[in-house]
Each structure stands twice: as structure tokens, then as C-alpha cells.
Amino acid sequence: MTDEVHVSSSPLRRFRHAHEQDIERALRSRGPLTRQELQDVTGLSRTTLYSIVNALTADGVIVESRVQTSQRRGRPASVLSLDPAAAQVIGVELGRSHIGVTVANLRHEIVAGSDRSAPVGRNAGEIGAAAIDAIDEALRDAGLTSARLDAIVVGTPLSFGTGAQAADRVREDVGARMLARYGVAPVFANNARLVALAEMRFGAGADVDDLIYLHLDEGVGGGVVLDRRIVDGRHGRAGELGHISVDVDGPPCWCGGIGCLERYLALPELAAYIGSSASEMLAHPGLVEHIDGRLGVLSRVVAGLLTTLDVRRVVLGGTLGRANGIAPRVEELVRILSPDHVAVDVDVRPAVLGRRGSAQGGVVLGLAAAGGDLVVPTIYS
């Protein structure tokens, strides 16, 4: 990489160095690109682009390969990417009951991963130690080391079941342990928002530019992606859909609100509502009928978001969101509740990435943030 090299005082050399950085940044954040796509992204002339790409290829910074893309027929396209062996980015999901790890290289290829269950009610130290063990396991099983580790992004819930302060303690402990172990200070983000990024990059939203993601599990969260960019908001918490109030006379929520959607759709709340355990509820063939009233509450929120944002794709994740029949029923209800311009093409789908979705989103965020561009890259397949 060229970020730290000495740059000559020559104006032409400074311009060339700036262009080199533009090219590296684009490849880092967006993954493999053809020369034409790289020219479109950087705005460089064809002559300048080819000259710099040739030089960076000769230096081993950039590598060229051929891939078959979903957008093209015929011969595989020639694409450019940063040397995949140059660095690694790790995404970690710290869930309330599991830990997931995904490792990717600079070509946006997933090269390692692990997933393990973890007991509910752990303290901060136990969670931190388990996170280190999970990363070490993923690297070891893939024959990798942390020597080329460039970034770590850790996804956490707003609460581990005991309020936001407990989550803050977990992040503090995990951050200190990872810095001491790997020499890299992790970046923390909300789990559900990371899954939204991952579904846009690898999953149910890979063919669209905008989506709304709702995570329905032990808690309720979400994320909004517009023009392939995650929406942050003033406090970095845009998309906290579980804390939209749906009943002014409803129960208080730990977040400080009243009648939040989470108090009606979180698995423990739903199980209590129908008088069974969560596992029994999810396994019941009549699940959709049993919770149809609560799905109506959810659908009102979704319809309002679609009308406000003019988005057509909705992805439902988490154990409940992926359960059989949930997405089709929500789509049916949203069509009934929405204005015609929304109802005509609304598309509600279950998430496809499973338990490691947040960790995969951490990789996407780590690569994009390091490249200075939070656009979710287009996937090659």
C-alpha cells in the first residue's frame, strides 16, 4: 500500500500519488472492479488510470483475475483487486446467545469463520474471553495468523438483556482484550445494522440499492440502507425499528420509551403472549395464525417506513423473521395497509445469511470504512 510512503515534492508526483490512493481506496471499499468500473468510480482518464494500474500491478499492490459476473454473458471479465494476501479484516458478532466470526481478505473473499453458542447471562469478562477464543479458532482452522490483521469490526446488541450500561461494559472489555491480543482497536456497531449491510452485499438485497432490514429474535432491531449506504443518523442509531412506539398505553421499555415494537415482537414477549416456550412456538405449524395480531402491528410499522422512504425491498431476519410463512404474511398485510404506489411492488423476503450475518456485515463495514467509502460494493458471482 502507498499510504505511508514518502512523496516527492514534485507537483506531478503528488498528483500521481493522490491518484494511486484513489484507486487503492476504490478497490478496498468496493472489491474487484473492471478497468471501466474503476475509471467510472475514480473519474480518472483512461490513459492515467491504465498507467497507474500497470505500475501498481508490477509492484504487486494490485492483482488481475478473471471472474464470471452476473451482469455479463460470454467470456469472464478481467477485474482488478488489491492483493488478497496483503491484509485481513475480521467481523465479529457478539449475540446474546452466540458468537460468530468472519474473516475476509482485500478481495472481499470470505476465507475463514466460526460460530459457537454461548450461555445467556455471561458477564463482560466471559464474553470478551469467548470472543478472543472464537477469533483464534477461526484463524487457526483456516491456517491463518493475525500478523496481517488490518481491522476488526464487532457487532453487539444495544442490550445483553440487562440494559445499555451492561452492553457498554462488554464493549469496553472486548475492546481492551482485542487491542492487547491483536494490536488492533476494534470498531463497534449495532448487530442489526451490520446484518442489513451483509444482506445488501451477500444476501437477500444483493440485487437492489435500497432496503429495510428488521431483525426479529430475542430483541427487535433493524437497519436502513439507501443507495447502498447504511443510514447512520445523528446518534449512529438510525434503524432502531424495535423502539418505534406502537401503543401509547403500552408497557414501558428498557430504552425509556413506551409501547415499543420490541415489547410485542421479541421472542420472549411473543412466547408469553401465546403461553408457550419460544422453541415450542417457533416449531408450531400454526405459528403465523397464532401471532397474526402481532404481525399486524409489525406490518403497520413496515408500511409506514415504506411509504416514508419509498423503498420496495424488506428483509426479515432473526429466528422469527426467517421462520416459515412470516415474510409472505407480512407482505400480504403491508399490501393491504399501504398506498397503491407502495403496494404494487412491495417485496418482503426472509434473510438468507443466518447466524453469522452480523459478522459478515462487520467485514463489509471494515473494508468500506478503511477505504473511505461506505457504499456497499456490488457482488460478483
DRENPA-146219 format. One record per residue (C-alpha): residue number from 1; residue in one letter; x negated, y, z. Coordinates in nm, 3 decimals, decimal comma. Example, Ala and Ser with C-alpha at 12.3 -4.5 7.8 and 13.67 -1.06 7.14 Angstrom:
<rs>
R  num  residuo     east    north       up
R    1        A   -1,230   -0,450    0,780
R    2        S   -1,367   -0,106    0,714
</rs>
This chain:
<rs>
R  num  residuo     east    north       up
R    1        M    0,000    0,000    0,000
R    2        T   -0,114    0,354   -0,060
R    3        D    0,044    0,549    0,227
R    4        E   -0,279    0,580    0,426
R    5        V   -0,543    0,621    0,155
R    6        H   -0,744    0,937    0,112
R    7        V   -0,601    1,157   -0,164
R    8        S   -0,824    1,377   -0,377
R    9        S   -0,763    1,749   -0,367
R   10        S   -0,712    1,747   -0,745
R   11        P   -0,354    1,860   -0,823
R   12        L   -0,322    1,584   -1,085
R   13        R   -0,439    1,322   -0,835
R   14        R   -0,193    1,448   -0,573
R   15        F    0,091    1,427   -0,825
R   16        R   -0,010    1,073   -0,919
R   17        H   -0,032    0,969   -0,555
R   18        A    0,317    1,109   -0,493
R   19        H    0,447    0,911   -0,792
R   20        E    0,281    0,594   -0,662
R   21        Q    0,461    0,643   -0,331
R   22        D    0,792    0,697   -0,511
R   23        I    0,751    0,367   -0,697
R   24        E    0,649    0,172   -0,387
R   25        R    0,932    0,324   -0,186
R   26        A    1,188    0,231   -0,452
R   27        L    1,066   -0,129   -0,471
R   28        R    1,056   -0,161   -0,095
R   29        S    1,408   -0,035   -0,036
R   30        R    1,582   -0,182   -0,342
R   31        G    1,395   -0,504   -0,408
R   32        P    1,295   -0,628   -0,755
R   33        L    1,366   -0,383   -1,039
R   34        T    1,312   -0,385   -1,411
R   35        R    1,096   -0,109   -1,554
R   36        Q    1,406    0,067   -1,686
R   37        E    1,577    0,048   -1,346
R   38        L    1,262    0,175   -1,178
R   39        Q    1,248    0,464   -1,421
R   40        D    1,613    0,549   -1,351
R   41        V    1,554    0,545   -0,975
R   42        T    1,230    0,747   -0,972
R   43        G    1,305    0,985   -1,258
R   44        L    0,952    0,940   -1,393
R   45        S    0,879    0,949   -1,764
R   46        R    0,823    0,618   -1,939
R   47        T    0,457    0,697   -2,004
R   48        T    0,385    0,796   -1,643
R   49        L    0,576    0,502   -1,500
R   50        Y    0,404    0,243   -1,716
R   51        S    0,060    0,388   -1,643
R   52        I    0,110    0,378   -1,266
R   53        V    0,280    0,037   -1,268
R   54        N   -0,008   -0,110   -1,469
R   55        A   -0,261    0,032   -1,222
R   56        L   -0,069   -0,089   -0,915
R   57        T   -0,030   -0,432   -1,074
R   58        A   -0,404   -0,450   -1,140
R   59        D   -0,465   -0,356   -0,774
R   60        G   -0,235   -0,634   -0,654
R   61        V    0,017   -0,395   -0,496
R   62        I    0,292   -0,486   -0,745
R   63        V    0,364   -0,826   -0,895
R   64        E    0,571   -0,908   -1,203
R   65        S    0,802   -1,206   -1,240
R   66        R    1,094   -1,322   -1,448
R   67        V    1,438   -1,380   -1,298
R   68        Q    1,781   -1,456   -1,440
R   69        T    2,018   -1,178   -1,336
R   70        S    2,394   -1,199   -1,306
R   71        Q    2,423   -0,885   -1,521
R   72        R    2,233   -1,019   -1,823
R   73        R    2,256   -1,310   -2,063
R   74        G    1,974   -1,466   -2,258
R   75        R    1,611   -1,458   -2,154
R   76        P    1,527   -1,393   -1,789
R   77        A    1,448   -1,029   -1,714
R   78        S    1,098   -0,916   -1,625
R   79        V    1,114   -0,750   -1,284
R   80        L    0,864   -0,573   -1,063
R   81        S    0,836   -0,610   -0,687
R   82        L    0,589   -0,542   -0,412
R   83        D    0,355   -0,830   -0,336
R   84        P    0,575   -1,055   -0,120
R   85        A    0,273   -1,169    0,080
R   86        A    0,188   -0,814    0,187
R   87        A    0,430   -0,790    0,482
R   88        Q    0,732   -0,939    0,652
R   89        V    1,043   -0,789    0,804
R   90        I    1,244   -0,963    1,077
R   91        G    1,609   -0,923    1,160
R   92        V    1,736   -1,049    1,496
R   93        E    2,094   -1,091    1,611
R   94        L    2,149   -1,089    1,985
R   95        G    2,508   -1,205    2,018
R   96        R    2,698   -1,261    2,337
R   97        S    2,660   -1,637    2,296
R   98        H    2,389   -1,693    2,035
R   99        I    2,062   -1,561    1,886
R  100        G    1,990   -1,557    1,513
R  101        V    1,665   -1,471    1,334
R  102        T    1,598   -1,400    0,966
R  103        V    1,254   -1,332    0,815
R  104        A    1,214   -1,176    0,469
R  105        N    0,927   -1,062    0,251
R  106        L    0,894   -0,742    0,050
R  107        R    1,061   -0,907   -0,249
R  108        H    1,377   -0,930   -0,038
R  109        E    1,346   -1,309   -0,025
R  110        I    1,451   -1,481    0,297
R  111        V    1,159   -1,703    0,393
R  112        A    1,248   -1,823    0,743
R  113        G    1,522   -1,825    1,002
R  114        S    1,660   -1,983    1,315
R  115        D    1,986   -1,991    1,503
R  116        R    2,049   -2,107    1,858
R  117        S    2,332   -2,096    2,107
R  118        A    2,276   -1,905    2,430
R  119        P    2,474   -1,911    2,754
R  120        V    2,709   -1,623    2,827
R  121        G    2,622   -1,416    3,133
R  122        R    2,246   -1,406    3,085
R  123        N    2,050   -1,120    3,238
R  124        A    1,832   -0,881    3,036
R  125        G    1,510   -1,070    3,105
R  126        E    1,658   -1,403    2,996
R  127        I    1,791   -1,252    2,674
R  128        G    1,456   -1,089    2,597
R  129        A    1,260   -1,407    2,656
R  130        A    1,501   -1,610    2,442
R  131        A    1,469   -1,356    2,158
R  132        I    1,090   -1,393    2,157
R  133        D    1,123   -1,773    2,157
R  134        A    1,365   -1,760    1,862
R  135        I    1,132   -1,540    1,654
R  136        D    0,831   -1,758    1,732
R  137        E    1,029   -2,068    1,639
R  138        A    1,138   -1,923    1,303
R  139        L    0,782   -1,819    1,213
R  140        R    0,628   -2,146    1,332
R  141        D    0,875   -2,370    1,149
R  142        A    0,806   -2,183    0,823
R  143        G    0,428   -2,195    0,870
R  144        L    0,409   -1,816    0,915
R  145        T    0,244   -1,588    1,170
R  146        S    0,325   -1,240    1,295
R  147        A   -0,002   -1,097    1,155
R  148        R    0,177   -0,929    0,863
R  149        L    0,487   -0,831    1,056
R  150        D    0,589   -0,482    0,946
R  151        A    0,928   -0,415    1,106
R  152        I    1,182   -0,571    1,342
R  153        V    1,549   -0,472    1,350
R  154        V    1,757   -0,608    1,636
R  155        G    2,135   -0,615    1,628
R  156        T    2,325   -0,605    1,956
R  157        P    2,689   -0,565    2,056
R  158        L    2,798   -0,246    2,229
R  159        S    2,852   -0,460    2,537
R  160        F    2,736   -0,803    2,650
R  161        G    3,061   -0,839    2,841
R  162        T    2,960   -0,619    3,134
R  163        G    2,973   -0,272    2,978
R  164        A    2,747   -0,046    2,775
R  165        Q    2,492    0,007    3,054
R  166        A    2,408   -0,364    3,060
R  167        A    2,352   -0,355    2,683
R  168        D    2,115   -0,061    2,730
R  169        R    1,912   -0,266    2,980
R  170        V    1,895   -0,555    2,735
R  171        R    1,766   -0,328    2,458
R  172        E    1,505   -0,179    2,690
R  173        D    1,377   -0,520    2,799
R  174        V    1,380   -0,669    2,448
R  175        G    1,202   -0,365    2,307
R  176        A    0,923   -0,383    2,563
R  177        R    0,874   -0,757    2,513
R  178        M    0,862   -0,734    2,132
R  179        L    0,619   -0,442    2,137
R  180        A    0,389   -0,634    2,372
R  181        R    0,417   -0,960    2,177
R  182        Y    0,401   -0,838    1,817
R  183        G    0,270   -0,482    1,834
R  184        V    0,586   -0,360    1,662
R  185        A    0,853   -0,147    1,829
R  186        P    1,192   -0,281    1,720
R  187        V    1,476   -0,070    1,586
R  188        F    1,816   -0,142    1,743
R  189        A    2,150   -0,128    1,563
R  190        N    2,505   -0,246    1,619
R  191        N    2,564   -0,608    1,518
R  192        A    2,886   -0,550    1,325
R  193        R    2,739   -0,265    1,119
R  194        L    2,444   -0,486    1,028
R  195        V    2,680   -0,760    0,912
R  196        A    2,852   -0,501    0,691
R  197        L    2,514   -0,432    0,528
R  198        A    2,440   -0,802    0,487
R  199        E    2,779   -0,879    0,332
R  200        M    2,720   -0,594    0,086
R  201        R    2,374   -0,730   -0,003
R  202        F    2,417   -1,108    0,010
R  203        G    2,782   -1,188    0,068
R  204        A    3,146   -1,103    0,008
R  205        G    3,073   -0,746   -0,103
R  206        A    2,781   -0,808   -0,339
R  207        D    2,994   -0,713   -0,641
R  208        V    3,130   -0,380   -0,511
R  209        D    2,986   -0,047   -0,395
R  210        D    3,226    0,022   -0,106
R  211        L    3,370   -0,197    0,167
R  212        I    3,522   -0,201    0,512
R  213        Y    3,399   -0,476    0,742
R  214        L    3,587   -0,593    1,052
R  215        H    3,428   -0,834    1,299
R  216        L    3,685   -1,036    1,494
R  217        D    3,531   -1,253    1,763
R  218        E    3,461   -1,218    2,137
R  219        G    3,488   -0,846    2,068
R  220        V    3,608   -0,640    1,771
R  221        G    3,372   -0,422    1,571
R  222        G    3,311   -0,313    1,219
R  223        G    3,125   -0,105    0,969
R  224        V    3,193    0,107    0,663
R  225        V    2,975    0,101    0,351
R  226        L    3,034    0,373    0,090
R  227        D    2,835    0,394   -0,232
R  228        R    2,622    0,106   -0,095
R  229        R    2,522    0,313    0,208
R  230        I    2,618    0,239    0,567
R  231        V    2,814    0,525    0,724
R  232        D    2,644    0,636    1,047
R  233        G    2,849    0,922    1,191
R  234        R    2,738    1,185    1,440
R  235        H    2,657    0,934    1,717
R  236        G    2,546    0,649    1,493
R  237        R    2,864    0,459    1,578
R  238        A    3,083    0,508    1,273
R  239        G    3,287    0,198    1,204
R  240        E    3,365    0,105    1,566
R  241        L    3,703   -0,016    1,448
R  242        G    3,767   -0,216    1,762
R  243        H    3,800    0,107    1,955
R  244        I    4,074    0,265    1,748
R  245        S    4,373    0,312    1,976
R  246        V    4,682    0,126    1,856
R  247        D    4,905    0,182    2,160
R  248        V    4,913    0,496    2,373
R  249        D    5,074    0,293    2,652
R  250        G    4,834    0,001    2,613
R  251        P    4,574   -0,135    2,856
R  252        P    4,258    0,061    2,935
R  253        C    3,941   -0,043    2,756
R  254        W    3,586   -0,056    2,893
R  255        C    3,490    0,208    2,633
R  256        G    3,706    0,466    2,811
R  257        G    3,992    0,453    2,562
R  258        I    4,348    0,329    2,597
R  259        G    4,513    0,058    2,391
R  260        C    4,207   -0,018    2,177
R  261        L    4,237   -0,273    1,896
R  262        E    3,982   -0,491    2,077
R  263        R    4,225   -0,538    2,365
R  264        Y    4,465   -0,705    2,120
R  265        L    4,240   -0,893    1,874
R  266        A    3,936   -1,008    2,075
R  267        L    3,941   -1,386    2,115
R  268        P    3,984   -1,385    2,497
R  269        E    4,276   -1,142    2,467
R  270        L    4,442   -1,346    2,192
R  271        A    4,397   -1,671    2,381
R  272        A    4,559   -1,521    2,690
R  273        Y    4,839   -1,382    2,470
R  274        I    4,938   -1,726    2,340
R  275        G    4,848   -1,915    2,658
R  276        S    4,566   -2,143    2,542
R  277        S    4,188   -2,155    2,524
R  278        A    4,018   -1,980    2,233
R  279        S    3,896   -2,311    2,086
R  280        E    4,244   -2,462    2,101
R  281        M    4,394   -2,151    1,947
R  282        L    4,148   -2,146    1,656
R  283        A    4,198   -2,518    1,586
R  284        H    4,578   -2,498    1,584
R  285        P    4,730   -2,539    1,234
R  286        G    4,984   -2,271    1,317
R  287        L    4,724   -2,010    1,414
R  288        V    4,845   -1,744    1,169
R  289        E    5,208   -1,778    1,278
R  290        H    5,114   -1,772    1,647
R  291        I    4,928   -1,442    1,621
R  292        D    5,121   -1,282    1,335
R  293        G    5,235   -0,991    1,550
R  294        R    4,875   -0,908    1,641
R  295        L    4,771   -0,943    1,275
R  296        G    5,036   -0,682    1,201
R  297        V    4,861   -0,444    1,442
R  298        L    4,531   -0,513    1,268
R  299        S    4,686   -0,462    0,925
R  300        R    4,817   -0,118    1,020
R  301        V    4,464   -0,012    1,108
R  302        V    4,327   -0,157    0,784
R  303        A    4,596    0,007    0,573
R  304        G    4,519    0,343    0,731
R  305        L    4,147    0,305    0,663
R  306        L    4,203    0,205    0,301
R  307        T    4,434    0,500    0,244
R  308        T    4,187    0,739    0,406
R  309        L    3,871    0,613    0,235
R  310        D    4,018    0,491   -0,097
R  311        V    3,834    0,159   -0,070
R  312        R    3,969   -0,172   -0,203
R  313        R    3,742   -0,443   -0,053
R  314        V    3,789   -0,551    0,309
R  315        V    3,573   -0,824    0,461
R  316        L    3,683   -1,004    0,778
R  317        G    3,404   -1,167    0,978
R  318        G    3,354   -1,333    1,312
R  319        T    3,513   -1,659    1,419
R  320        L    3,867   -1,527    1,386
R  321        G    3,809   -1,326    1,069
R  322        R    3,676   -1,634    0,888
R  323        A    3,950   -1,865    1,018
R  324        N    4,169   -2,031    0,758
R  325        G    4,463   -1,819    0,645
R  326        I    4,371   -1,497    0,829
R  327        A    4,238   -1,295    0,534
R  328        P    4,529   -1,380    0,298
R  329        R    4,785   -1,288    0,563
R  330        V    4,614   -0,958    0,640
R  331        E    4,601   -0,877    0,269
R  332        E    4,973   -0,954    0,238
R  333        L    5,060   -0,728    0,529
R  334        V    4,830   -0,448    0,408
R  335        R    5,003   -0,452    0,068
R  336        I    5,337   -0,406    0,241
R  337        L    5,213   -0,123    0,462
R  338        S    5,004    0,072    0,209
R  339        P    5,093    0,329   -0,058
R  340        D    5,112    0,196   -0,412
R  341        H    4,766    0,315   -0,521
R  342        V    4,611    0,113   -0,237
R  343        A    4,842   -0,189   -0,250
R  344        V    4,789   -0,252   -0,621
R  345        D    4,433   -0,384   -0,589
R  346        V    4,353   -0,430   -0,220
R  347        D    4,121   -0,728   -0,176
R  348        V    4,076   -0,883    0,171
R  349        R    3,818   -1,162    0,194
R  350        P    3,658   -1,367    0,470
R  351        A    3,288   -1,306    0,534
R  352        V    3,055   -1,568    0,390
R  353        L    2,729   -1,529    0,583
R  354        G    2,822   -1,694    0,911
R  355        R    2,641   -1,661    1,243
R  356        R    2,319   -1,515    1,106
R  357        G    2,486   -1,226    0,921
R  358        S    2,366   -0,958    1,161
R  359        A    2,006   -1,082    1,140
R  360        Q    2,026   -1,070    0,760
R  361        G    2,162   -0,717    0,785
R  362        G    1,866   -0,630    1,006
R  363        V    1,634   -0,737    0,724
R  364        V    1,826   -0,520    0,476
R  365        L    1,809   -0,221    0,711
R  366        G    1,442   -0,278    0,789
R  367        L    1,343   -0,291    0,423
R  368        A    1,560    0,004    0,327
R  369        A    1,460    0,227    0,619
R  370        A    1,092    0,162    0,566
R  371        G    1,138    0,259    0,202
R  372        G    1,313    0,582    0,300
R  373        D    1,637    0,483    0,126
R  374        L    1,937    0,326    0,295
R  375        V    2,101    0,224   -0,031
R  376        V    2,182   -0,148   -0,019
R  377        P    1,995   -0,299   -0,315
R  378        T    2,169   -0,479   -0,598
R  379        I    2,120   -0,854   -0,571
R  380        Y    1,955   -1,065   -0,839
R  381        S    2,084   -1,418   -0,883
</rs>
